[in-house]
Amino acid sequence: MKNKLLLAVIAVSSLLTACGHVSNAVLSEQELLDKAEFATGISRDQLTLVERSGSLDAVEYRVATKKGRQFRCYFTSALAVTSDAVCQEITKDGKKTTKQKKGDCNALLKAAGKC
């Protein structure tokens, strides 16, 4: 009985391992841009994918607008399910920006009192 339980735990954990790598390889550029559009409020046709990488349980990527703004985005992945993306504006050298632009206020930021 212990052996069967151990084998089941090993099987489930091996299925969950590297889901971020799999999602990174499977998701198209358009799907990543869709997630970034939802997170940033900027139309997908105004965004381009700059870089992407996958870790054991997540996908990280950067997008840039046609006007030069950049965002670092992240979402988690387990099996065939992915979360919504979270994106934060960054400077061209990759540092977090502290400046809130006028049109960047969404419902979550309003609720947090950030705009």
C-alpha positions in Angstrom: 0.0 0.0 0.0 2.8 2.4 0.9 4.5 1.7 -2.5 1.3 2.5 -4.4 0.9 5.8 -2.5 4.5 6.7 -3.1 4.2 6.0 -6.8 1.0 8.1 -7.0 2.8 11.0 -5.3 5.8 10.7 -7.6 3.5 10.6 -10.7 1.5 13.7 -9.7 4.6 15.7 -8.8 6.3 14.8 -12.0 3.2 16.0 -13.9 3.3 19.3 -12.1 7.1 19.8 -12.5 8.2 22.2 -15.3 4.7 23.4 -16.3 6.1 26.8 -16.8 8.6 25.5 -19.3 5.9 23.6 -21.1 3.6 26.7 -21.2 6.4 28.8 -22.4 7.1 26.4 -25.3 3.4 25.9 -26.2 1.8 29.4 -25.9 2.0 31.5 -29.0 3.2 35.1 -29.1 -0.4 36.2 -29.7 -1.6 34.4 -26.5 1.1 36.1 -24.5 0.2 39.5 -26.0 -3.5 38.8 -25.1 -2.5 38.2 -21.5 -0.4 41.4 -21.5 -3.3 43.4 -23.1 -5.6 42.3 -20.3 -3.1 43.1 -17.6 -2.0 46.5 -19.0 -5.1 47.8 -20.7 -3.0 48.5 -23.8 -4.4 47.1 -27.1 -2.6 44.0 -28.3 -1.8 45.5 -31.6 0.2 48.2 -29.8 2.4 45.6 -28.0 5.3 43.5 -29.2 7.0 40.6 -27.4 10.6 41.5 -26.4 11.7 38.3 -24.6 10.3 35.3 -22.8 11.4 32.6 -20.4 9.8 29.8 -18.4 10.6 28.5 -15.0 9.3 25.4 -13.1 5.9 26.9 -12.5 5.7 30.2 -14.3 6.3 32.1 -17.5 8.0 35.5 -17.5 8.1 37.8 -20.5 8.6 41.5 -21.5 6.5 43.5 -23.9 7.0 46.9 -25.4 4.6 49.4 -26.8 5.1 51.2 -30.1 5.8 54.4 -28.1 8.7 52.7 -26.2 7.1 51.8 -22.8 8.1 48.4 -21.5 6.3 46.0 -19.2 7.6 42.9 -17.4 4.8 40.3 -17.2 4.4 37.0 -15.3 1.9 34.3 -14.9 1.8 30.9 -13.2 1.1 27.6 -14.9 0.0 24.2 -13.6 -0.8 21.4 -16.1 -3.2 22.9 -18.7 -4.3 25.8 -16.5 -2.6 29.2 -16.5 -3.4 32.3 -14.4 -4.0 35.8 -15.6 -0.8 37.8 -16.3 0.5 40.4 -13.9 2.4 43.2 -15.7 4.4 46.0 -14.3 5.9 48.9 -16.2 9.7 49.0 -16.2 12.3 51.4 -17.5 14.4 50.5 -20.6 17.2 49.2 -18.3 14.7 46.8 -16.6 14.1 48.8 -13.4 10.7 49.2 -11.9 9.1 52.6 -12.6 7.5 54.6 -9.9 5.7 57.1 -12.1 2.0 56.4 -12.8 0.9 57.5 -16.2 -2.6 59.2 -16.4 -4.3 56.5 -18.6 -2.9 53.5 -16.6 -5.5 53.3 -13.9 -7.5 50.0 -13.9 -10.1 48.7 -11.4 -7.5 46.9 -9.3 -5.3 50.0 -9.0 -8.3 52.2 -8.1 -9.4 49.7 -5.4 -5.8 49.9 -4.0 -5.9 53.7 -3.9 -3.0 54.0 -6.4 -4.7 56.4 -8.8 
